[in-house]
Structures are given as C-alpha cells and as structure tokens.
Amino acid sequence: MTRREWLACALGAGPIALAKPPRLTPAIDTHIHLFDTRRAQGVPWPPKDDRVLYRPALPPRYRKLTAGLGVVGAIEVECSPRFEDNQWVLDIAAQDSIVVGTVGNLDPGQADFAKRLEQLHRNPLFRGIRYGNLWGRSLADGFSKPEVISNLKFLANTGLAMDTANPDPPLLAAVVRLTDQVPSLRVVIDHLPQLEPPQDMSARTALQASLLELGKRPQVYVKMSEVLHPVGGRVHYDLDFYRSRLDEIWDIFGPDRLIYGSDWPNSDHSAPLRQELRVVRDYVHSKGAPVTEKFFWKNSIIAYRWIKRAASQPASTAP
C-alpha cells in the first residue's frame, strides 16, 4: 500500500481504486524472419553491410523484444533461397514455443517441388511456402510454366498456404489469375500497406481492379505488415499519415481477412517493433474488441492453421 492509500484509509475514505492497465489482446505476429549471421556458411540475407540487420535474429531475442507487448506467438517467413535452410529454421523453431509455424521458401517451378514439399510437411510447424517477387522469381512469370500451376494445385491439396512476396501491380494481377485456376489455395498477401499506388492513372485503375476482385475471394488474406515505411525518403510515425491507406485496405478485405505481421527484424529499418505495433493497435482497437481479436489472432488461425504450443496462446478452432 502506498502512503497515499494509507492516508486515505486513515481518514475513513477507504482505499483508492487504482486503475488497471487495459488487457492487451493476444497477438500472433505472422511475419518474422529468423537467421544467424554467425553460421559458418553465412546467410543470403541480410547483407554484411546492413548495419541495422546484420546480427543474429533468433527466438530468444524476439521473445525479449516483445515482452509485455501481448505478442504470444509468431510465424517465421523464410528469408533464404537455400532448401536446407527450411530445415534449419524448423530446428530453431522447435526450441522455442513462441514460434507457432514457419513459411518456407520453395520454388514451385522446380521438378522436385512435390517431393521436397512432402518432406517439409512432415513437420507440423511447416505451414506453407512463399512465392513471388523474391530471389529472381516472379509469380506473374510463373504462369508460363504448366508445372508451376500443377505444383501450386498440389500445395493447395496439402492444406498449406502460399504467401506472396513484395507486392506490386503485376503480382496482384497474377494472384487474381492464380486464384482463378487454383481456387482452393489459401493465399496470404504480405506488406500491402507499403504498396504506393502508381502515378499513371491506367496503372492505378488496373491495380484497384485487382484489389477489388481479390476482396471478393474469401481464400485471400492480407497482412497489415510494413505499415510504417518510407514515403518520399522519410518514415512518419503517426497513425494519421497512414490512415487513409489502411482504411482503403480495410474497406476492401474487411475484418475477417486481415492479419497482423511485423516484418521483424526488417521492420527495424523503419521503426522499433514496439512503435510499429503501437500504431497498428491504435488503428485496430478503434474498431472494437471482437474485430481486434480477429485481426490479431483468430484470422491467422484460419489462414495458416498454426500450432498452439504454449498456454498463453489462444486455442485453435480452425478446421
């Protein structure tokens, strides 16, 4: 009891009710990267000259960084094109229950895609692959190869998801075509808030048409990742600067299809994770508690079917 409370009791006023801080909605961060720059074989990313990122990014560091922020789990998204690094991440994830799933890096243009996918899928933490504008690959160009569509149909049949990588107008148009041909595939579009609309009006109209079409497709999810990002060479830290863009995405995809992702540690280029999460929480909390729960964890269960590994993590109810 503080001195102030003791005096109040002595004067007959009774103890002063102290306001409790609001309970944080549990959050599943659906986009983090794990790597160890100390590995003998090095890492393909980040580069050695990146003074912000080039140091180990491992679960204990992430757990310490998010302590007290309500983050109870994370999904790792692979940041290496080397097939063997998928297993390295799975081995690292097995050591810390804060990792509830991993999204691997596997090229559906490879002849042995199905065999490699089955090998990784034996591990219940493996939740899907990432394919898009990364490592010299292109989802838009992939449609010229029949084996890509065949392999993505195989991916859909496993019940795993596909993350895109680094959206631009051609990629989003390709997602429309992909979900036409493989409608059972769950697709998660990453980093959409950082995609600035093109200046050319015809290109802007085409982009809007792709987004509106994807908004009609219940198997397509969007990560609110990279909310804080450079615009005109400067990062703004106030919600109002980004609000109109977030409103546009929210209006198209709605409360059942949006999920949280930090993009840590890549997000450190723009802001500390704590600051980025605060901006996102301020935006989502205004929409009410049920919507906040959907955004921060319930929708991610449906998108990824991740594995509950700790008591602090919400129970999965996904099919």
Backbone hydrogen bonds, N-H to C=O, Kabsch-Sander energy under -0.5 kcal/mol:
donor,donor_aa,acceptor,acceptor_aa,energy
6,W,2,T,-2.3
7,L,3,R,-2.3
8,A,4,R,-1.8
9,C,5,E,-2.2
10,A,6,W,-2.4
11,L,7,L,-1.7
12,G,9,C,-1.7
13,A,8,A,-2.5
14,G,8,A,-0.7
18,L,16,I,-0.6
27,A,70,G,-2.4
28,I,296,F,-3.1
29,D,27,A,-0.6
29,D,73,G,-2.7
30,T,28,I,-0.8
30,T,260,Y,-2.4
32,I,75,I,-1.8
33,H,264,W,-2.5
35,F,57,A,-2.0
39,R,36,D,-1.9
42,G,39,R,-1.8
50,D,47,P,-1.8
51,R,49,D,-1.2
54,Y,50,D,-2.6
55,R,53,L,-2.5
57,A,35,F,-2.6
58,L,56,P,-0.5
61,R,58,L,-0.6
62,Y,58,L,-2.0
63,R,59,P,-3.1
64,K,60,P,-2.2
65,L,61,R,-2.2
66,T,62,Y,-2.0
67,A,64,K,-0.9
69,L,66,T,-2.3
71,V,66,T,-0.6
72,V,27,A,-2.4
72,V,70,G,-0.7
73,G,27,A,-1.2
74,A,98,I,-2.3
75,I,29,D,-2.7
76,E,74,A,-0.5
76,E,101,G,-2.5
77,V,32,I,-3.3
78,E,76,E,-0.5
78,E,103,V,-3.1
85,D,82,R,-1.3
86,N,82,R,-0.5
86,N,83,F,-1.7
87,Q,83,F,-0.6
88,W,84,E,-1.5
89,V,85,D,-2.2
90,L,86,N,-2.0
91,D,87,Q,-2.5
92,I,88,W,-2.2
93,A,89,V,-3.2
94,A,90,L,-1.9
95,Q,91,D,-0.5
95,Q,92,I,-1.2
96,D,93,A,-1.6
99,V,96,D,-1.7
100,V,74,A,-2.6
100,V,98,I,-0.7
101,G,74,A,-0.9
102,T,125,L,-2.7
103,V,76,E,-3.2
104,G,102,T,-0.6
104,G,128,G,-3.1
106,L,104,G,-0.7
106,L,130,R,-0.6
110,Q,107,D,-1.8
113,F,110,Q,-1.5
116,R,112,D,-2.4
117,L,113,F,-2.8
118,E,114,A,-2.5
119,Q,115,K,-1.8
120,L,116,R,-2.1
121,H,117,L,-2.7
122,R,118,E,-0.8
122,R,119,Q,-0.5
123,N,120,L,-1.8
126,F,123,N,-1.9
127,R,102,T,-3.3
127,R,125,L,-0.6
128,G,102,T,-0.6
129,I,161,A,-1.9
130,R,104,G,-2.0
131,Y,163,D,-2.8
133,N,165,A,-2.1
134,L,132,G,-1.9
134,L,137,R,-0.6
137,R,134,L,-1.8
142,G,138,S,-1.5
143,F,139,L,-0.6
143,F,140,A,-0.6
144,S,141,D,-1.7
145,K,142,G,-1.9
148,V,145,K,-1.4
149,I,145,K,-1.1
150,S,146,P,-2.2
151,N,147,E,-2.5
152,L,148,V,-2.2
153,K,149,I,-1.9
154,F,150,S,-1.7
155,L,151,N,-2.3
156,A,152,L,-2.2
157,N,153,K,-2.0
158,T,154,F,-1.1
158,T,155,L,-0.8
159,G,155,L,-0.6
159,G,156,A,-1.3
160,L,155,L,-1.1
161,A,127,R,-1.9
162,M,186,R,-2.4
163,D,129,I,-3.2
164,T,188,V,-2.5
172,L,168,D,-2.2
173,A,169,P,-2.2
174,A,170,P,-2.0
175,V,171,L,-2.0
176,V,172,L,-1.5
177,R,173,A,-1.8
178,L,174,A,-3.0
179,T,175,V,-2.6
180,D,176,V,-1.1
181,Q,177,R,-1.9
182,V,178,L,-3.1
185,L,182,V,-1.8
186,R,160,L,-0.5
187,V,185,L,-0.5
187,V,219,Q,-2.2
188,V,162,M,-2.6
189,I,187,V,-0.5
189,I,221,Y,-3.2
190,D,188,V,-0.6
192,L,223,K,-0.8
194,Q,191,H,-1.2
195,L,192,L,-1.8
196,E,194,Q,-1.0
204,R,200,D,-2.4
205,T,201,M,-2.4
206,A,202,S,-2.1
207,L,203,A,-2.3
208,Q,204,R,-2.4
209,A,205,T,-2.1
210,S,206,A,-2.0
211,L,207,L,-2.4
212,L,208,Q,-2.6
213,E,209,A,-2.1
214,L,210,S,-2.5
215,G,211,L,-2.0
216,K,212,L,-0.5
216,K,213,E,-1.2
217,R,214,L,-1.6
220,V,217,R,-1.9
221,Y,187,V,-3.3
221,Y,219,Q,-0.5
222,V,257,R,-2.5
223,K,189,I,-3.0
224,M,259,I,-3.2
225,S,223,K,-1.8
229,H,227,V,-0.6
231,V,234,R,-3.1
234,R,231,V,-0.9
236,H,229,H,-0.5
236,H,234,R,-0.5
241,F,238,D,-1.0
242,Y,238,D,-0.6
242,Y,239,L,-1.3
243,R,239,L,-1.3
244,S,240,D,-0.5
246,L,242,Y,-2.2
247,D,243,R,-3.0
248,E,244,S,-1.9
249,I,245,R,-2.0
250,W,246,L,-2.7
251,D,247,D,-2.8
252,I,248,E,-1.4
253,F,249,I,-2.5
254,G,250,W,-2.5
257,R,254,G,-1.2
259,I,222,V,-2.3
260,Y,295,F,-1.1
261,G,224,M,-0.8
263,D,31,H,-2.5
264,W,31,H,-0.9
267,S,263,D,-1.8
268,D,265,P,-2.4
269,H,266,N,-1.7
270,S,267,S,-2.0
271,A,267,S,-2.5
275,Q,272,P,-0.6
276,E,272,P,-2.2
277,L,273,L,-2.9
278,R,274,R,-1.7
279,V,275,Q,-1.7
280,V,276,E,-2.0
281,R,277,L,-2.9
282,D,278,R,-2.5
283,Y,279,V,-1.7
284,V,280,V,-2.5
285,H,281,R,-3.1
286,S,282,D,-0.7
287,K,284,V,-2.2
288,G,285,H,-1.9
292,T,288,G,-2.2
293,E,289,A,-2.3
294,K,290,P,-1.8
295,F,291,V,-2.5
296,F,292,T,-2.5
297,W,293,E,-1.9
298,K,293,E,-2.4
299,N,294,K,-2.7
301,I,297,W,-1.2
301,I,298,K,-0.5
302,I,298,K,-1.2
303,A,299,N,-2.3
304,Y,300,S,-2.5
305,R,300,S,-0.6
305,R,301,I,-2.2
307,I,100,V,-2.2
308,K,306,W,-0.6
313,Q,310,A,-1.6
